[in-house]
Amino acid sequence: MKIGITGGGIAGLTTAIALKRIGIHAVVYEAAPTIKAVGAGIGLAANAMKGFQKLGIDHAIMQEGRLLDALVIKDERGRQITKTDTLASSQKYGADNFTIHRARLHQVLMSYLDDADVHTNKRLLHFERSGSKVQLHFADGSQEWVDYLIAADGIHSPVRQQLLPTATTRYAGYTCWRAVIDYPADHLREASETWGPMGRFGVVPLKDNKLYWYACVKARENDIRYKNFKVDDLLQTFGSYHPPIPEVLQNTRTEQLIWNDIADLAPLPQYAFDTILLIGDAAHATTPNMGQGACQAIEDAVILADVIQRAPTLPDAFREFERLRMARTQYIVKQSRLIGVVAQLQNKLIGGLRNRLMRALPASAQQKQLDKVLGVEF
Ligand SMILES: Cc1cc2nc3c(=O)[nH]c(=O)nc-3n(C[C@H](O)[C@H](O)[C@H](O)COP(=O)(O)OP(=O)(O)OC[C@H]3O[C@@H](n4cnc5c(N)ncnc54)[C@H](O)[C@@H]3O)c2cc1C
């Protein structure tokens, strides 16, 4: 039995590890010439860490990550809107919340796989089904036959485009810059996100005096003006926000900026297609507002390995995976999109009203949502 996984991102690599753990060898086909992370930092919430626990790799991740005490939402003057105590997570959800540099996360994941498990420079163009097998056609002219295909090839998945040509990605209405910088962040105990009239600014401490920040502003899709934004432009935009935001920007070089428009995937009607399965962003790409995209990809990997162990055949396991995963992942996509609309309100008056309403929200409302997202059982 040969299983191919297209895409060597968080979903693809974690799935290869999860399958290896149950004695199934899968080959990962990655488009890039080397396995490296695209992006800056990432939050691994308790549900993701619990998934890594199940795979027995949580300690390695924790060593490279940074434990988070709390997540605070502030207004542009630095006044607290809401605070989530993430340190209490371990008791409640069985794991803590960490932040990690994406490159380090990829290194840890790769350390659990053999080089022979991951083939780089293999950009899938399209596939063909022939009998019970699937033939993969790559951009370098090569082909591979597999019995089963797990598509973990991201939001623009070519496998999904072939299976569901009418599926659409949706621009969220805001654009985002990110960077990881050297910064005395070891004393920072909390991650924060600031909501203000110029947009949103997130500050996330990482390990070893590194800091990950992101900034989102409302924009037209693919606006060339923003594509060419430099750190000075961001300083003009966010320079009046509370400390340490201006200082964080002053410590960033323009060449460190990663820019992209934020989009998600409209809910799909199907993840399982007999011998082919969509997972991760290929199946349920979400906006980053809940910090759950990768966390859900990690849940996917753990649950897929679990159903494969229990189901009589792989197509049965893929259908069971779809049954178990569709409602939860699409709930995250929907909630995250909604949070983005609220967080990105840039009108001063409406924003002020939102902040007052948020402060008045009973803690139980926030808790309910946290329980639903983080309180996963594998
Ligand atoms: C600004 C921002 C912040 C985020 N913050 C968080 C966070 O804090 N926490 C969190 O959980 N999530 C976060 N996310 C979401 C997270 O990044 C994604 O959900 C996650 O990376 C999805 O993993 P994936 O492996 O499914 O897809 P990807 O990471 O997109 O990986 C897909 C892989 O497939 C490869 N590929 C693409 N096309 C082909 C092809 N044709 N053939 C072969 N290989 C191919 C790509 O090169 C890539 O390696 C954030 C996203 C954004 C945009």
The ligand as a Gaussian input file, in Angstrom:
#p B3LYP/6-31G(d) Opt

LIG

0 1
 C       -0.957000      35.751000       9.158000
 C       -1.228000      34.336000       9.580000
 C       -1.047000      33.972000      10.909000
 C       -1.359000      32.679000      11.332000
 N       -1.219000      32.363000      12.643000
 C       -1.564000      31.130000      13.075000
 C       -1.429000      30.776000      14.469000
 O       -0.977000      31.555000      15.305000
 N       -1.824000      29.517000      14.840000
 C       -2.319000      28.620000      13.953000
 O       -2.679000      27.512000      14.366000
 N       -2.447000      28.925000      12.628000
 C       -2.075000      30.147000      12.179000
 N       -2.181000      30.449000      10.853000
 C       -2.688000      29.439000       9.922000
 C       -1.601000      28.445000       9.509000
 O       -0.496000      29.106000       8.987000
 C       -2.146000      27.476000       8.468000
 O       -3.419000      27.025000       8.816000
 C       -1.215000      26.270000       8.359000
 O        0.051000      26.674000       7.920000
 C       -1.818000      25.258000       7.404000
 O       -0.916000      24.207000       7.200000
 P       -1.028000      23.325000       5.877000
 O        0.110000      22.384000       5.975000
 O       -2.399000      22.826000       5.709000
 O       -0.808000      24.356000       4.689000
 P        0.488000      25.178000       4.302000
 O        1.219000      25.654000       5.507000
 O        0.059000      26.193000       3.314000
 O        1.431000      24.115000       3.597000
 C        1.129000      23.632000       2.317000
 C        2.396000      23.033000       1.735000
 O        2.077000      22.491000       0.458000
 C        3.044000      22.873000      -0.480000
 N        2.420000      22.911000      -1.793000
 C        1.603000      23.838000      -2.316000
 N        1.235000      23.517000      -3.569000
 C        1.850000      22.329000      -3.836000
 C        1.875000      21.488000      -4.987000
 N        1.218000      21.831000      -6.096000
 N        2.596000      20.338000      -4.928000
 C        3.273000      19.993000      -3.808000
 N        3.299000      20.787000      -2.695000
 C        2.587000      21.924000      -2.710000
 C        3.505000      24.252000      -0.005000
 O        4.783000      24.589000      -0.506000
 C        3.496000      24.063000       1.518000
 O        4.710000      23.561000       1.992000
 C       -1.851000      31.725000      10.399000
 C       -2.001000      32.077000       9.058000
 C       -1.686000      33.375000       8.645000
 C       -1.878000      33.733000       7.187000

